[in-house]
C-alpha cells in the first residue's frame, strides 16, 4: 500500500494570498468610485450645456415686457439627410385655447424655465405639420426604437438639445427609468437633470412603419413622423447601440463647438 503524498504547509502563504486579493478588491472599489465621481462631474457640466425637452415643456413663454403669453407645448426640428443633428426651427405654444407655432428666429432665449420672444409682434402660424418637420414631444418621446437588425431598444424618455455655434440643435435622446421618472415627476424637479444614458441622434436613421404596416416612406427621414405606430430606426444593429456616458457627451459637445480641428470657431 502506497503512502499518501505529504501536504506541505507554507506559513503565511494563505494569508498573503488573502491580503493580495483584499488589496485588489480595494483598488477596484477605489477605481470605480473615481470613475463614478468623474462621470458625476461630467454630468453636472453637461447639464449646463444641454436643454432638456422634458424640462422645457409647459414652461412660460414671455414677451419682451415679461408678460406671459403662453406655454411651451412642443419643439419642432427640420430633419433631412443634410445634417446629422437637425436644427430647431420653431416652438409650439399654447396661447389661450389654441396651439400656435412661432419660428425659431423670433426666440430670444430658451432655457429650463422660460422662453423669451424677441418682439411682442412675433409672427405665429397655425400648428400644422410641414414637410420635413418633427415635433419632438409628440413624435419622438416614448416611440419604440429598433436597430437596423430589428432588435428593440429602450424608448426615449427625454430629448436633448444644445446650442451649437449660435443654433439650437437636436443632439440626443435619453433612455432609462431614471429619465422617465424625472419627466413624469413634479415640474420643479425636471430641470435638475444629469444625463445618464444618452443615445447619439446621429445614429437614428428615420421613422419607419411598425412591423406589418403597409405604410411606406417616400424616402425622407421624417416622412412617417407622427403616424400612429411608427418607430425610430437606428442605422446600426440594436445589439451595437449603446448609451453614451456623460463624459462622452461632454467630449462630443466640445468637439461640435470647437470644430473638427479642435480650435474654437
C-alpha positions as CSV (number, residue, x, y, z in Angstrom):
1,X,0.0,0.0,0.0
2,X,1.5,3.3,-1.1
3,X,1.9,6.2,1.2
4,X,-0.3,9.3,0.7
5,X,1.6,12.4,-0.5
6,X,2.6,14.7,2.2
7,X,1.0,18.0,2.3
8,X,3.3,21.0,2.6
9,X,2.0,24.0,4.5
10,X,3.9,27.2,3.9
11,X,3.4,29.6,6.8
12,X,1.8,32.9,5.7
13,X,1.0,31.8,2.1
14,X,-2.7,31.7,2.6
15,X,-2.6,34.9,4.5
16,X,-0.6,36.6,1.7
17,X,-3.0,35.5,-1.0
18,X,-6.0,36.7,1.0
19,X,-4.3,40.1,1.6
20,X,-3.4,40.4,-2.1
21,X,-7.0,39.6,-3.0
22,X,-8.3,42.1,-0.5
23,X,-6.0,44.8,-1.7
24,X,-7.0,44.1,-5.3
25,X,-10.7,44.4,-4.3
26,X,-10.0,47.8,-2.5
27,X,-8.2,49.1,-5.6
28,X,-11.1,48.1,-7.8
29,X,-13.6,49.8,-5.5
30,X,-11.4,53.0,-5.4
31,X,-11.2,52.9,-9.2
32,X,-14.9,52.5,-9.5
33,X,-15.6,55.4,-7.1
34,X,-13.2,57.6,-9.0
35,X,-14.9,56.7,-12.3
36,X,-18.4,57.5,-10.8
37,X,-17.1,60.8,-9.4
38,X,-15.7,61.7,-12.9
39,X,-19.0,60.8,-14.5
40,X,-21.0,62.7,-11.9
41,X,-18.8,65.8,-12.5
42,X,-19.2,65.4,-16.3
43,X,-23.0,65.1,-15.9
44,X,-23.1,68.3,-13.9
45,X,-21.1,70.0,-16.5
46,X,-23.2,68.7,-19.4
47,X,-26.5,69.6,-17.7
48,X,-25.4,73.2,-18.0
49,X,-24.8,72.9,-21.8
50,X,-27.9,70.9,-22.7
51,X,-31.6,71.8,-22.9
52,X,-33.9,69.1,-21.7
53,X,-37.1,68.8,-23.6
54,X,-38.9,67.4,-20.5
55,X,-37.8,70.5,-18.5
56,X,-38.8,72.9,-21.3
57,X,-42.3,71.5,-21.8
58,X,-45.1,73.6,-20.2
59,X,-42.7,76.4,-19.2
60,X,-43.8,80.0,-19.7
61,X,-43.3,81.9,-22.9
62,X,-42.8,85.6,-22.2
63,X,-42.8,88.7,-24.4
64,X,-40.1,91.4,-24.1
65,X,-42.1,93.1,-21.3
66,X,-42.0,90.0,-19.2
67,X,-45.7,89.2,-19.7
68,X,-46.6,85.6,-20.1
69,X,-48.2,84.9,-23.5
70,X,-48.4,81.1,-23.4
71,X,-46.7,77.8,-22.5
72,X,-44.4,75.6,-24.5
73,X,-46.2,72.6,-25.9
74,X,-43.6,71.2,-28.2
75,X,-40.4,71.9,-30.1
76,X,-40.0,71.5,-33.9
77,X,-36.9,70.4,-35.8
78,X,-36.4,70.1,-39.5
79,X,-35.0,66.7,-40.2
80,X,-33.5,65.9,-43.6
81,X,-30.4,64.0,-44.8
82,X,-28.5,67.2,-44.9
83,X,-27.3,67.2,-41.3
84,X,-26.9,64.6,-38.6
85,X,-28.2,67.0,-36.0
86,X,-31.4,68.8,-37.1
87,X,-31.9,72.4,-36.3
88,X,-34.7,73.7,-34.1
89,X,-37.0,75.7,-36.4
90,X,-40.0,76.5,-34.2
91,X,-41.7,76.2,-30.9
92,X,-45.4,75.2,-30.5
93,X,-47.1,77.4,-27.9
94,X,-50.4,77.1,-26.2
95,X,-51.9,80.6,-26.2
96,X,-55.3,80.7,-24.7
97,X,-57.2,77.6,-26.0
98,X,-55.2,77.3,-29.2
99,X,-51.8,76.0,-30.2
100,X,-49.7,78.2,-32.5
101,X,-46.2,77.8,-33.9
102,X,-43.6,80.5,-33.5
103,X,-40.4,80.4,-35.7
104,X,-37.1,80.0,-34.0
105,X,-35.9,83.4,-35.4
106,X,-38.4,85.0,-33.0
107,X,-37.0,83.2,-30.0
108,X,-34.5,85.3,-27.9
109,X,-33.6,82.6,-25.5
110,X,-34.6,79.1,-24.4
111,X,-33.7,77.7,-21.0
112,X,-35.2,75.4,-18.5
113,X,-37.6,77.9,-17.0
114,X,-38.7,80.3,-19.8
115,X,-38.7,81.0,-23.5
116,X,-38.4,84.7,-24.3
117,X,-39.6,86.3,-27.6
118,X,-37.6,88.9,-29.4
119,X,-40.7,91.0,-30.1
120,X,-44.2,91.3,-28.9
121,X,-45.2,91.2,-32.6
122,X,-43.6,87.8,-33.2
123,X,-45.3,86.1,-36.1
124,X,-47.3,83.0,-35.1
125,X,-48.8,80.5,-37.6
126,X,-51.2,77.7,-37.1
127,X,-49.8,74.5,-35.6
128,X,-49.8,72.4,-38.8
129,X,-47.1,70.0,-39.8
130,X,-44.9,71.0,-42.7
131,X,-42.7,68.7,-44.9
132,X,-39.5,67.6,-43.0
133,X,-40.8,68.7,-39.6
134,X,-40.6,66.6,-36.5
135,X,-42.4,67.5,-33.3
136,X,-40.1,66.2,-30.6
137,X,-42.7,65.7,-27.8
138,X,-45.4,64.2,-30.0
139,X,-43.2,62.3,-32.5
140,X,-40.1,61.1,-30.5
141,X,-40.9,60.7,-26.8
142,X,-41.9,57.2,-25.9
143,X,-41.6,55.9,-29.5
144,X,-40.3,52.5,-30.0
145,X,-36.7,52.4,-31.2
146,X,-35.4,49.5,-33.3
147,X,-32.0,48.6,-34.5
148,X,-31.2,48.0,-38.2
149,X,-31.5,44.3,-37.3
150,X,-35.0,44.7,-35.9
151,X,-33.9,44.4,-32.3
152,X,-35.9,46.6,-29.9
153,X,-34.1,49.3,-27.9
154,X,-35.4,51.2,-24.9
155,X,-37.9,54.0,-25.7
156,X,-36.8,57.7,-25.4
157,X,-37.7,59.2,-22.0
158,X,-36.2,62.6,-22.8
159,X,-34.7,64.6,-25.7
160,X,-31.7,66.8,-25.5
161,X,-31.0,70.0,-27.4
162,X,-27.8,72.0,-27.4
163,X,-26.8,75.5,-28.6
164,X,-24.0,74.9,-31.2
165,X,-22.4,77.9,-32.9
166,X,-25.5,80.1,-32.5
167,X,-28.1,77.5,-33.4
168,X,-30.1,75.1,-31.3
169,X,-29.7,71.5,-32.5
170,X,-31.2,68.2,-31.6
171,X,-28.3,66.1,-30.3
172,X,-29.5,63.1,-28.4
173,X,-32.2,61.1,-26.7
174,X,-32.1,59.6,-23.2
175,X,-33.4,56.2,-22.3
176,X,-34.0,54.6,-19.0
177,X,-36.2,54.6,-15.9
178,X,-34.5,57.5,-14.2
179,X,-35.1,59.9,-17.0
180,X,-38.7,58.7,-17.4
181,X,-39.4,59.2,-13.6
182,X,-37.9,62.7,-13.8
183,X,-40.1,63.6,-16.7
184,X,-43.3,62.3,-15.1
185,X,-42.4,63.8,-11.7
186,X,-43.0,67.2,-10.3
187,X,-42.3,70.0,-12.7
188,X,-39.9,71.8,-10.3
189,X,-37.6,68.8,-10.5
190,X,-37.4,68.4,-14.3
191,X,-34.7,70.9,-14.7
192,X,-32.4,69.1,-12.3
193,X,-31.2,66.5,-14.7
194,X,-27.9,64.7,-15.1
195,X,-27.8,62.7,-18.4
196,X,-27.1,59.1,-17.7
197,X,-27.9,57.1,-20.8
198,X,-27.9,59.2,-24.0
199,X,-28.1,57.8,-27.5
200,X,-26.4,60.0,-30.2
201,X,-29.1,61.3,-32.6
202,X,-26.7,60.9,-35.4
203,X,-27.3,57.1,-35.1
204,X,-31.0,57.5,-35.8
205,X,-31.8,56.7,-39.5
206,X,-35.5,57.6,-39.9
207,X,-39.1,57.0,-38.9
208,X,-40.3,53.6,-40.1
209,X,-43.6,51.8,-40.0
210,X,-44.4,49.2,-37.4
211,X,-44.0,45.6,-38.3
212,X,-46.8,44.5,-40.6
213,X,-47.8,48.1,-41.5
214,X,-48.2,48.7,-45.3
215,X,-47.5,52.4,-45.0
216,X,-44.2,53.3,-46.7
217,X,-41.9,56.3,-46.5
218,X,-41.3,58.4,-49.7
219,X,-37.6,58.5,-48.8
220,X,-37.3,61.4,-46.3
221,X,-36.3,60.6,-42.8
222,X,-39.3,62.4,-41.3
223,X,-42.0,61.2,-43.8
224,X,-43.7,59.0,-41.2
225,X,-43.3,61.3,-38.2
226,X,-46.4,61.5,-36.1
227,X,-48.1,58.4,-37.8
228,X,-49.7,56.0,-35.3
229,X,-47.5,53.1,-34.6
230,X,-44.4,54.4,-36.3
231,X,-41.0,53.7,-34.9
232,X,-37.5,55.2,-34.9
233,X,-34.9,53.1,-36.6
234,X,-31.2,53.2,-35.9
235,X,-28.6,52.8,-38.7
236,X,-26.7,50.3,-36.5
237,X,-27.8,46.9,-35.1
238,X,-29.7,47.0,-31.8
239,X,-27.0,45.0,-30.1
240,X,-24.4,47.5,-31.3
241,X,-26.2,50.5,-29.8
242,X,-25.1,51.8,-26.5
243,X,-25.8,54.8,-24.3
244,X,-23.1,57.4,-24.1
245,X,-21.7,58.2,-20.7
246,X,-21.8,61.9,-19.5
247,X,-18.1,62.3,-20.2
248,X,-18.6,61.1,-23.8
249,X,-21.5,63.5,-24.3
250,X,-19.4,66.4,-22.9
251,X,-16.5,65.5,-25.3
252,X,-18.9,65.3,-28.3
253,X,-20.4,68.7,-27.4
254,X,-17.0,70.3,-27.1
255,X,-15.9,68.9,-30.4
256,X,-19.0,70.2,-32.1
257,X,-18.5,73.7,-30.6
258,X,-14.8,73.8,-31.4
259,X,-14.9,72.2,-34.9
260,X,-13.1,69.2,-36.1
261,X,-9.6,70.7,-35.7
262,X,-10.2,71.4,-32.0
263,X,-9.9,75.1,-32.4
264,X,-12.7,77.3,-31.1
265,X,-14.5,78.9,-34.0
